[in-house]
Amino acid sequence: MRTALLRITARLSALSLLTAGAVLGTGVLPAHAATGTVVTDSGAGVTIRSGNATSFGSVGTQPNGTVQIDCQIYGEPVTGKFGRSLIWDHIPGKGFISDAYVNTGSTGLVAPLCTSNPRADKAIAWYAARNGSTAFQGYCEMAAENSYGKTGVWPSAKADWNDAVARGVAHRGDLNPPKGALVFWDLAAPYGHVGVARGDGYFWATSVGGKIGLAKLPYFSNYLGWAWPNF
């Protein structure tokens, strides 16, 4: 069974690959960074999507068998042939498939991190479209989940953070969260507070000046850290 813990700890080796084999900021990645094997019980292959979540449209099917992977990114968790995974594999010239259906010989990242994150872009756009709104005051976790097209996953931001801690994937105190990561604070006990990182030191959240807004980290007191959304 794959675990998020092993996947996150494997990130350092993947970042080394990124430095050696990719040109940062240009979107230029090696045509073939890793090889995997798609395995499905049906034998029909796995759906290729335009982004790193099942909400993105299908752009084809990757058949069972060998597949080339040029980069990987964290996205919507999917449970498949190889357990539950937050990792999505980008197939050169095609799109994204869930790593839950791909045997890469590793429980972690085996290719550079993709230079784009379509799911995170949608979450950030959700907040930006509601800039100045007071509709989610007192419901920061709901706002974070809604930005990702989800709802009712966790009863509070603190419960969400505690889940990341329990899984060993919480990046405590790190003020450089990647785009799309959830950022947490120990506020309004026992509920906590959460927002979504923009990837440049800024984040979107509720309660920024009493409304949804953009601010620079850490902004609030008692910053806890960040984690990839587990929903």
PADO-579062 format. One record per atom (N, C-alpha, C): x negated, y negated, z negated; atom name. Coordinates in steps of 0.1 Angstrom, whole numbers, always signed. Layout:
// residues N
> xx/yy/zz/atom
> X/Y/Z/CA .
...
***
This chain:
// residues 231
> xx/yy/zz/atom
> -9/+12/+0/N .
> +0/+0/+0/CA .
> -9/-12/+0/C .
> -6/-21/+9/N .
> -14/-33/+10/CA .
> -10/-43/-1/C .
> -19/-50/-6/N .
> -15/-60/-16/CA .
> -20/-74/-13/C .
> -12/-84/-17/N .
> -16/-98/-14/CA .
> -29/-101/-20/C .
> -32/-95/-32/N .
> -45/-98/-39/CA .
> -57/-95/-30/C .
> -57/-82/-25/N .
> -68/-78/-16/CA .
> -69/-87/-4/C .
> -57/-91/+1/N .
> -58/-99/+13/CA .
> -64/-113/+10/C .
> -60/-119/-1/N .
> -65/-132/-4/CA .
> -80/-132/-7/C .
> -85/-121/-14/N .
> -99/-120/-17/CA .
> -107/-118/-5/C .
> -101/-112/+5/N .
> -108/-110/+18/CA .
> -110/-123/+26/C .
> -104/-133/+21/N .
> -104/-146/+29/CA .
> -118/-151/+31/C .
> -127/-150/+21/N .
> -140/-155/+22/CA .
> -148/-149/+34/C .
> -146/-136/+36/N .
> -153/-130/+47/CA .
> -147/-135/+60/C .
> -134/-137/+60/N .
> -128/-142/+72/CA .
> -133/-156/+76/C .
> -135/-165/+65/N .
> -140/-178/+67/CA .
> -154/-178/+73/C .
> -162/-168/+69/N .
> -175/-167/+75/CA .
> -174/-164/+90/C .
> -165/-156/+94/N .
> -162/-153/+108/CA .
> -158/-166/+115/C .
> -150/-173/+109/N .
> -145/-186/+115/CA .
> -156/-195/+118/C .
> -166/-196/+108/N .
> -177/-205/+110/CA .
> -186/-201/+121/C .
> -188/-187/+122/N .
> -197/-182/+132/CA .
> -190/-181/+146/C .
> -177/-179/+147/N .
> -171/-176/+159/CA .
> -161/-185/+165/C .
> -158/-196/+158/N .
> -148/-205/+162/CA .
> -152/-220/+162/C .
> -146/-228/+170/N .
> -149/-242/+170/CA .
> -138/-249/+163/C .
> -141/-254/+151/N .
> -130/-260/+142/CA .
> -125/-273/+149/C .
> -112/-275/+147/N .
> -106/-287/+151/CA .
> -103/-288/+166/C .
> -107/-278/+174/N .
> -105/-279/+188/CA .
> -95/-268/+193/C .
> -92/-259/+184/N .
> -83/-248/+188/CA .
> -90/-237/+196/C .
> -103/-238/+198/N .
> -110/-229/+205/CA .
> -114/-217/+196/C .
> -109/-205/+200/N .
> -112/-193/+192/CA .
> -117/-182/+201/C .
> -125/-173/+196/N .
> -130/-162/+205/CA .
> -118/-154/+210/C .
> -119/-150/+223/N .
> -108/-143/+229/CA .
> -105/-130/+222/C .
> -115/-124/+216/N .
> -113/-111/+209/CA .
> -121/-111/+197/C .
> -115/-113/+185/N .
> -122/-114/+172/CA .
> -121/-101/+165/C .
> -110/-93/+167/N .
> -108/-81/+160/CA .
> -99/-72/+168/C .
> -99/-59/+164/N .
> -90/-49/+171/CA .
> -82/-42/+160/C .
> -69/-40/+163/N .
> -61/-32/+155/CA .
> -52/-22/+163/C .
> -44/-15/+155/N .
> -35/-5/+162/CA .
> -21/-7/+157/C .
> -12/-11/+166/N .
> +2/-13/+163/CA .
> +8/+1/+161/C .
> +15/+3/+149/N .
> +22/+16/+146/CA .
> +36/+12/+141/C .
> +46/+18/+147/N .
> +60/+16/+143/CA .
> +66/+30/+142/C .
> +75/+32/+133/N .
> +82/+45/+133/CA .
> +90/+48/+145/C .
> +96/+38/+151/N .
> +104/+39/+163/CA .
> +96/+42/+175/C .
> +83/+38/+175/N .
> +75/+40/+187/CA .
> +77/+29/+197/C .
> +86/+20/+195/N .
> +90/+10/+204/CA .
> +81/-3/+204/C .
> +72/-3/+194/N .
> +63/-15/+193/CA .
> +69/-25/+184/C .
> +62/-37/+183/N .
> +66/-47/+173/CA .
> +69/-60/+181/C .
> +79/-68/+176/N .
> +83/-80/+183/CA .
> +72/-91/+182/C .
> +69/-97/+193/N .
> +59/-108/+193/CA .
> +68/-121/+192/C .
> +64/-130/+183/N .
> +71/-142/+181/CA .
> +63/-154/+184/C .
> +70/-165/+186/N .
> +63/-178/+189/CA .
> +56/-184/+177/C .
> +60/-179/+165/N .
> +54/-185/+153/CA .
> +53/-174/+142/C .
> +48/-178/+131/N .
> +44/-168/+120/CA .
> +56/-166/+110/C .
> +68/-163/+116/N .
> +80/-160/+108/CA .
> +90/-153/+117/C .
> +99/-146/+111/N .
> +109/-139/+119/CA .
> +120/-149/+124/C .
> +120/-161/+119/N .
> +129/-171/+124/CA .
> +125/-177/+138/C .
> +112/-174/+142/N .
> +108/-179/+155/CA .
> +112/-169/+166/C .
> +115/-174/+177/N .
> +120/-166/+188/CA .
> +111/-155/+193/C .
> +116/-145/+198/N .
> +109/-134/+204/CA .
> +103/-138/+218/C .
> +91/-135/+220/N .
> +84/-138/+233/CA .
> +79/-125/+240/C .
> +84/-114/+234/N .
> +80/-101/+240/CA .
> +78/-90/+230/C .
> +73/-79/+234/N .
> +70/-68/+225/CA .
> +56/-63/+227/C .
> +49/-61/+216/N .
> +36/-55/+216/CA .
> +38/-40/+214/C .
> +34/-31/+224/N .
> +37/-17/+222/CA .
> +27/-10/+212/C .
> +31/+1/+207/N .
> +22/+9/+198/CA .
> +9/+11/+206/C .
> -1/+11/+198/N .
> -15/+13/+204/CA .
> -24/+1/+201/C .
> -35/+1/+207/N .
> -46/-8/+205/CA .
> -42/-22/+208/C .
> -45/-32/+200/N .
> -42/-46/+202/CA .
> -54/-55/+198/C .
> -56/-65/+206/N .
> -66/-75/+203/CA .
> -61/-86/+195/C .
> -68/-91/+185/N .
> -64/-102/+176/CA .
> -75/-113/+177/C .
> -71/-125/+180/N .
> -81/-136/+181/CA .
> -81/-144/+168/C .
> -70/-145/+160/N .
> -70/-152/+147/CA .
> -58/-147/+139/C .
> -58/-150/+126/N .
> -47/-146/+117/CA .
> -43/-158/+109/C .
> -31/-158/+104/N .
> -26/-169/+96/CA .
> -16/-163/+86/C .
> -14/-170/+74/N .
> -4/-165/+65/CA .
> +10/-171/+69/C .
> +20/-163/+67/N .
> +33/-167/+70/CA .
> +44/-160/+62/C .
> +55/-158/+68/N .
> +66/-151/+61/CA .
> +63/-137/+58/C .
> +65/-132/+45/N .
> +62/-119/+42/CA .
> +71/-109/+49/C .
> +65/-98/+54/N .
> +73/-88/+61/CA .
> +68/-74/+55/C .
> +78/-65/+53/N .
> +75/-52/+49/CA .
> +76/-43/+61/C .
> +65/-36/+64/N .
> +65/-27/+76/CA .
> +58/-14/+73/C .
> +52/-8/+84/N .
> +46/+5/+83/CA .
> +34/+5/+73/C .
> +28/-6/+71/N .
> +16/-6/+62/CA .
> +19/-15/+49/C .
> +31/-15/+45/N .
> +35/-22/+33/CA .
> +39/-36/+35/C .
> +38/-44/+25/N .
> +43/-58/+26/CA .
> +31/-67/+28/C .
> +32/-76/+38/N .
> +21/-85/+42/CA .
> +26/-99/+45/C .
> +18/-109/+40/N .
> +20/-123/+44/CA .
> +12/-127/+56/C .
> +4/-118/+61/N .
> -5/-121/+72/CA .
> +2/-118/+86/C .
> +0/-128/+95/N .
> +4/-126/+109/CA .
> -8/-126/+118/C .
> -8/-118/+128/N .
> -19/-117/+138/CA .
> -15/-124/+151/C .
> -24/-132/+156/N .
> -22/-139/+168/CA .
> -28/-130/+180/C .
> -19/-127/+189/N .
> -23/-119/+201/CA .
> -27/-129/+212/C .
> -39/-129/+217/N .
> -43/-138/+227/CA .
> -33/-139/+239/C .
> -29/-152/+242/N .
> -20/-154/+253/CA .
> -6/-150/+252/C .
> -2/-145/+240/N .
> +11/-140/+237/CA .
> +18/-147/+226/C .
> +14/-144/+214/N .
> +21/-150/+202/CA .
> +17/-142/+189/C .
> +26/-142/+179/N .
> +23/-136/+166/CA .
> +30/-123/+164/C .
> +24/-114/+157/N .
> +30/-102/+152/CA .
> +27/-100/+137/C .
> +36/-94/+130/N .
> +33/-92/+116/CA .
> +23/-81/+114/C .
> +13/-84/+105/N .
> +2/-75/+102/CA .
> +7/-63/+95/C .
> +20/-63/+90/N .
> +25/-52/+83/CA .
> +27/-40/+92/C .
> +26/-42/+105/N .
> +27/-31/+115/CA .
> +14/-28/+122/C .
> +3/-34/+117/N .
> -10/-33/+124/CA .
> -20/-27/+115/C .
> -26/-16/+119/N .
> -37/-10/+112/CA .
> -50/-16/+117/C .
> -56/-24/+109/N .
> -69/-31/+112/CA .
> -81/-24/+106/C .
> -79/-14/+97/N .
> -89/-8/+90/CA .
> -93/-16/+77/C .
> -85/-26/+74/N .
> -88/-35/+63/CA .
> -75/-39/+56/C .
> -75/-42/+44/N .
> -64/-47/+37/CA .
> -63/-62/+36/C .
> -73/-68/+43/N .
> -74/-83/+43/CA .
> -75/-89/+57/C .
> -79/-101/+57/N .
> -81/-108/+70/CA .
> -93/-102/+77/C .
> -92/-100/+90/N .
> -103/-94/+98/CA .
> -107/-103/+110/C .
> -100/-115/+111/N .
> -103/-124/+121/CA .
> -102/-138/+115/C .
> -107/-148/+123/N .
> -107/-162/+118/CA .
> -93/-167/+115/C .
> -92/-176/+106/N .
> -79/-183/+103/CA .
> -75/-191/+116/C .
> -63/-189/+120/N .
> -58/-197/+132/CA .
> -59/-212/+128/C .
> -61/-220/+139/N .
> -62/-235/+137/CA .
> -49/-241/+137/C .
> -38/-234/+139/N .
> -24/-239/+138/CA .
> -16/-230/+129/C .
> -5/-236/+124/N .
> +4/-229/+115/CA .
> +18/-233/+118/C .
> +25/-227/+128/N .
> +38/-232/+132/CA .
> +48/-232/+120/C .
> +48/-222/+111/N .
> +57/-222/+100/CA .
> +55/-233/+91/C .
> +43/-236/+88/N .
> +40/-248/+79/CA .
> +44/-261/+86/C .
> +42/-262/+99/N .
> +46/-274/+106/CA .
> +61/-277/+104/C .
> +69/-266/+105/N .
> +84/-267/+103/CA .
> +87/-271/+89/C .
> +80/-266/+79/N .
> +83/-269/+65/CA .
> +80/-284/+62/C .
> +68/-289/+67/N .
> +65/-303/+66/CA .
> +74/-312/+73/C .
> +79/-308/+85/N .
> +88/-316/+92/CA .
> +102/-317/+85/C .
> +105/-306/+78/N .
> +118/-306/+70/CA .
> +117/-317/+59/C .
> +106/-318/+52/N .
> +104/-329/+42/CA .
> +104/-343/+48/C .
> +97/-344/+59/N .
> +95/-357/+66/CA .
> +109/-362/+70/C .
> +118/-353/+75/N .
> +131/-357/+79/CA .
> +140/-362/+68/C .
> +136/-358/+56/N .
> +144/-362/+44/CA .
> +136/-372/+35/C .
> +126/-378/+40/N .
> +119/-388/+33/CA .
> +128/-399/+27/C .
> +127/-401/+14/N .
> +135/-410/+7/CA .
> +148/-405/+1/C .
> +151/-392/+4/N .
> +164/-386/-1/CA .
> +163/-383/-15/C .
> +174/-385/-23/N .
> +175/-381/-37/CA .
> +183/-369/-39/C .
> +187/-363/-28/N .
> +197/-351/-28/CA .
> +191/-339/-36/C .
> +177/-338/-37/N .
> +171/-326/-43/CA .
> +165/-330/-56/C .
> +168/-341/-62/N .
> +162/-344/-75/CA .
> +166/-334/-85/C .
> +156/-328/-92/N .
> +159/-318/-102/CA .
> +159/-304/-95/C .
> +157/-303/-82/N .
> +158/-290/-75/CA .
> +146/-289/-66/C .
> +134/-291/-72/N .
> +122/-291/-64/CA .
> +119/-277/-58/C .
> +122/-266/-65/N .
> +120/-253/-60/CA .
> +129/-250/-48/C .
> +142/-254/-50/N .
> +151/-253/-39/CA .
> +147/-260/-26/C .
> +141/-272/-28/N .
> +136/-280/-17/CA .
> +125/-273/-10/C .
> +115/-267/-18/N .
> +104/-260/-12/CA .
> +109/-248/-4/C .
> +118/-240/-10/N .
> +123/-229/-3/CA .
> +131/-232/+9/C .
> +139/-243/+8/N .
> +147/-247/+20/CA .
> +138/-251/+31/C .
> +127/-258/+28/N .
> +118/-262/+38/CA .
> +113/-251/+47/C .
> +113/-239/+40/N .
> +108/-227/+47/CA .
> +120/-218/+52/C .
> +132/-224/+51/N .
> +144/-216/+56/CA .
> +148/-206/+46/C .
> +145/-207/+34/N .
> +149/-197/+24/CA .
> +156/-204/+12/C .
> +163/-197/+4/N .
> +169/-202/-8/CA .
> +172/-191/-18/C .
> +172/-195/-31/N .
> +175/-186/-42/CA .
> +165/-176/-45/C .
> +152/-178/-41/N .
> +142/-168/-43/CA .
> +137/-168/-58/C .
> +134/-180/-63/N .
> +129/-182/-76/CA .
> +138/-192/-84/C .
> +140/-189/-97/N .
> +149/-198/-105/CA .
> +142/-212/-108/C .
> +129/-212/-107/N .
> +122/-225/-110/CA .
> +108/-225/-103/C .
> +102/-236/-103/N .
> +89/-237/-97/CA .
> +79/-230/-106/C .
> +81/-230/-119/N .
> +72/-223/-128/CA .
> +73/-208/-126/C .
> +85/-203/-124/N .
> +86/-188/-121/CA .
> +79/-185/-108/C .
> +79/-194/-98/N .
> +72/-192/-85/CA .
> +57/-191/-88/C .
> +52/-201/-95/N .
> +38/-201/-99/CA .
> +34/-189/-107/C .
> +42/-185/-116/N .
> +39/-173/-125/CA .
> +38/-161/-116/C .
> +46/-160/-106/N .
> +45/-149/-96/CA .
> +31/-148/-89/C .
> +27/-160/-85/N .
> +14/-161/-78/CA .
> +3/-157/-88/C .
> +4/-162/-100/N .
> -6/-158/-110/CA .
> -7/-143/-113/C .
> +5/-137/-114/N .
> +6/-123/-116/CA .
> +1/-114/-105/C .
> +2/-120/-93/N .
> -3/-112/-81/CA .
> -18/-115/-78/C .
> -24/-124/-86/N .
> -38/-127/-85/CA .
> -41/-136/-73/C .
> -31/-144/-68/N .
> -34/-152/-56/CA .
> -32/-167/-59/C .
> -32/-171/-71/N .
> -31/-185/-75/CA .
> -44/-192/-74/C .
> -45/-203/-68/N .
> -58/-210/-67/CA .
> -58/-222/-77/C .
> -62/-218/-89/N .
> -60/-227/-100/CA .
> -69/-240/-99/C .
> -62/-251/-100/N .
> -70/-264/-100/CA .
> -75/-269/-87/C .
> -74/-261/-76/N .
> -79/-265/-63/CA .
> -72/-276/-57/C .
> -78/-288/-55/N .
> -72/-299/-49/CA .
> -73/-300/-34/C .
> -77/-289/-28/N .
> -78/-289/-13/CA .
> -69/-278/-7/C .
> -56/-278/-10/N .
> -48/-267/-5/CA .
> -46/-268/+10/C .
> -46/-257/+18/N .
> -44/-257/+32/CA .
> -29/-262/+35/C .
> -27/-265/+48/N .
> -14/-270/+52/CA .
> -4/-259/+50/C .
> +7/-262/+44/N .
> +18/-253/+42/CA .
> +18/-246/+29/C .
> +6/-247/+21/N .
> +6/-240/+8/CA .
> +15/-248/-2/C .
> +20/-240/-12/N .
> +28/-246/-22/CA .
> +18/-252/-33/C .
> +21/-264/-38/N .
> +13/-270/-48/CA .
> +22/-271/-61/C .
> +16/-268/-72/N .
> +24/-267/-85/CA .
> +18/-276/-96/C .
> +28/-280/-105/N .
> +25/-287/-117/CA .
> +32/-282/-129/C .
> +26/-283/-140/N .
> +33/-279/-153/CA .
> +40/-291/-159/C .
> +52/-294/-153/N .
> +60/-305/-157/CA .
> +74/-301/-161/C .
> +81/-309/-167/N .
> +96/-307/-170/CA .
> +98/-293/-176/C .
> +90/-290/-186/N .
> +91/-277/-192/CA .
> +105/-272/-195/C .
> +109/-260/-192/N .
> +100/-249/-188/CA .
> +100/-247/-172/C .
> +105/-257/-165/N .
> +108/-255/-151/CA .
> +96/-257/-141/C .
> +87/-266/-145/N .
> +76/-269/-136/CA .
> +80/-277/-124/C .
> +70/-280/-115/N .
> +73/-288/-103/CA .
> +65/-282/-91/C .
> +71/-283/-79/N .
> +64/-278/-67/CA .
> +66/-286/-55/C .
> +56/-287/-46/N .
> +58/-293/-33/CA .
> +50/-285/-23/C .
> +49/-291/-11/N .
> +43/-284/+0/CA .
> +31/-293/+5/C .
> +19/-287/+6/N .
> +7/-294/+10/CA .
> +7/-297/+25/C .
> +2/-309/+29/N .
> +1/-313/+43/CA .
> -12/-309/+49/C .
> -21/-305/+40/N .
> -34/-300/+45/CA .
> -45/-310/+46/C .
> -42/-322/+42/N .
> -52/-333/+43/CA .
> -53/-340/+29/C .
> -50/-333/+19/N .
> -51/-339/+5/CA .
> -38/-346/+1/C .
> -28/-346/+10/N .
> -14/-351/+6/CA .
> -4/-340/+6/C .
> +7/-343/-1/N .
> +18/-333/-2/CA .
> +31/-339/-1/C .
> +41/-332/+2/N .
> +55/-336/+2/CA .
> +62/-329/-10/C .
> +71/-337/-17/N .
> +78/-331/-28/CA .
> +89/-340/-32/C .
> +98/-335/-40/N .
> +108/-343/-47/CA .
> +102/-351/-58/C .
> +109/-361/-64/N .
> +104/-368/-76/CA .
> +92/-377/-73/C .
> +89/-380/-61/N .
> +78/-389/-57/CA .
> +85/-403/-57/C .
> +83/-410/-68/N .
> +90/-423/-69/CA .
> +105/-421/-70/C .
> +110/-409/-76/N .
> +124/-407/-77/CA .
> +131/-402/-65/C .
> +123/-397/-55/N .
> +129/-392/-43/CA .
> +119/-383/-35/C .
> +124/-377/-24/N .
> +115/-370/-16/CA .
> +105/-379/-10/C .
> +92/-376/-11/N .
> +82/-385/-6/CA .
> +68/-378/-4/C .
> +59/-386/+1/N .
> +46/-381/+4/CA .
> +36/-388/-5/C .
> +27/-380/-11/N .
> +18/-386/-21/CA .
> +4/-378/-20/C .
> -6/-384/-26/N .
> -19/-378/-26/CA .
> -21/-370/-38/C .
> -27/-358/-37/N .
> -29/-350/-49/CA .
> -40/-356/-58/C .
> -38/-355/-71/N .
> -28/-346/-78/CA .
> -15/-354/-81/C .
> -15/-367/-81/N .
> -3/-376/-83/CA .
> +3/-374/-97/C .
> +9/-362/-99/N .
> +15/-359/-112/CA .
> +4/-354/-122/C .
> +7/-354/-135/N .
> -2/-348/-144/CA .
> +0/-333/-145/C .
> -9/-326/-151/N .
> -9/-312/-153/CA .
> -8/-304/-140/C .
> -16/-307/-131/N .
> -17/-300/-118/CA .
> -22/-286/-121/C .
> -15/-276/-115/N .
> -18/-262/-118/CA .
> -27/-256/-106/C .
> -23/-259/-94/N .
> -31/-253/-83/CA .
> -21/-250/-71/C .
> -26/-241/-62/N .
> -17/-238/-51/CA .
> -17/-223/-48/C .
> -7/-220/-40/N .
> -6/-206/-35/CA .
> +2/-206/-22/C .
> +0/-196/-14/N .
> +9/-194/-2/CA .
> +23/-190/-6/C .
> +33/-195/+1/N .
> +47/-191/-3/CA .
> +49/-176/-2/C .
> +55/-171/-12/N .
> +58/-156/-13/CA .
> +72/-154/-9/C .
> +77/-161/+2/N .
> +90/-160/+7/CA .
> +91/-164/+22/C .
***
